[in-house]
Amino acid sequence: MRRTFAMLLCVAVVCACAGGPRTPRPAPPRPADVRALIARLLPEKTPDRAGWAADVYAAFAALELETSAANLCAALAVTEQESGFQADPPVANLPKIARAEIDRRAAQLGVPKLAVDLALRLRSPDGRSYAERIAKVRTERELSEIFEAFTGSVPMGRRLFAGWNPVRTGGPMQVGIAFAEQHAASRPYPYPVSEPASGAIRREVFTRRGGLYFGIAHLLDYPAEYDAHLYRFADFNAGRWASRNAAFQHAISVASGIPLALDGDLVRRGADAAPGETELAARTLGARIDASDAAIRRALEEGDGPELQRTTVYRRVFALAEQLERRALPRARVPDIDLRGPKIQRKLTTKWFAERVDGRYRRCLARASGA
C-alpha cells in the first residue's frame, strides 16, 4: 500500500508540474511601433521619414526577419552608405562611364566604332537621339531604361545588347539586379509588378520599395553564423558567405604553409576550369585530414551556401590549423578584395566598405539606445 501510494503521489506531482502555469510568450511588437522606431533611427535630415520607415518595415515583414535594433540598424547603415537614402541616386560621370561601356561591348563583338556612332544617332521614342539621352543621363535607372529602349527598337541594339544590360546594381541599397531576379524566382515578390513581366524586377530594383526589399534580403535573409554584423556588411559587398570563406582560406593557409589570397573565392567553376590556388593548397592536406581530392573539391563547392561548415573537410582543416597554431582561429574575417568597376574612381576595398558601414551601424545603435 505504501509503495502504491508513493507511486500515485509521484504521478500527481508530475501532472501538477506539467499542468502548471507557463510564462506567456511576449507579444510581437506592433507594426506602428516598429515603423516609429525606424523613423527615429534614420539619420537626421532624411526626407520622407515615414515613407522610408514604411518600406523598410514592409521588407522585414515580407521576409519574416526579426525587427531587432541590430537588424534594423544594419539595413539602415547599408542604405546610408550606398545612397544617402535616395531611391535612385545620381552617379558622377555617368555619361562618360556609359559610353565607355558601350564601346567596350562593341569592341568585344567586333563592331566598328563608326557603326556604333551611327546607331546612337537614331531617334529614341522620346524624340531625342540615344546619344543625346546618354549625354544627359544622371542615374542608373535612366541609363537602364535607355538600354532597354535601344535594345528593343534598334536592330544593332539587339546585336549589341540582347540579354545584356551594363547596369548591374541599382536602387537605394545598390543591390545586384541578378540577385534580385534570382530571389524573385525562388520567393514571391510581395508587390505587384508592371507588365510585361520581362524586366519588371529590374525596374523594381530602382524603386524605394523594391530596392529596400531586395537589399535587405541580400544582407540578412541567409543563415550566417557570425558574431558581428561587420561580416554581413563585407558579404554584402563581396558575396554571401565571403567572410566565412576567407576565414577558411586562412585556416587552409596556416595548415598547409602556403600563402593564399584571402578573397573568399574557394573554387573555380566550369567543366574545364583548372583547380585554383585554394583548392591546390587544400589538396596538400589530403593525407593529414583523410580526404581525397574529390572530397575536397565537393567541400569547396559548398562555399556559396550554408553547408560548408558542416563538411568533414572544413572541420578537419580547422582542427589541424588550430593544433599547429595552438590557439583558436576565427570563423569569419573580412575578405581582402580590391574593388573595381566603371563607377569606382579611387582605390577602395571590401574592408573599407565594411568598416564604413559598421561605423554608421554603431551610430544607429547609439540612436536606438537613446530611443
Order of alpha helices (4+ residues) and beta strands (2+ residues): alpha-alpha-alpha-alpha-alpha-alpha-alpha-alpha-alpha-beta-beta-alpha-alpha-alpha-alpha-alpha-alpha-alpha-alpha-alpha-beta-beta-alpha
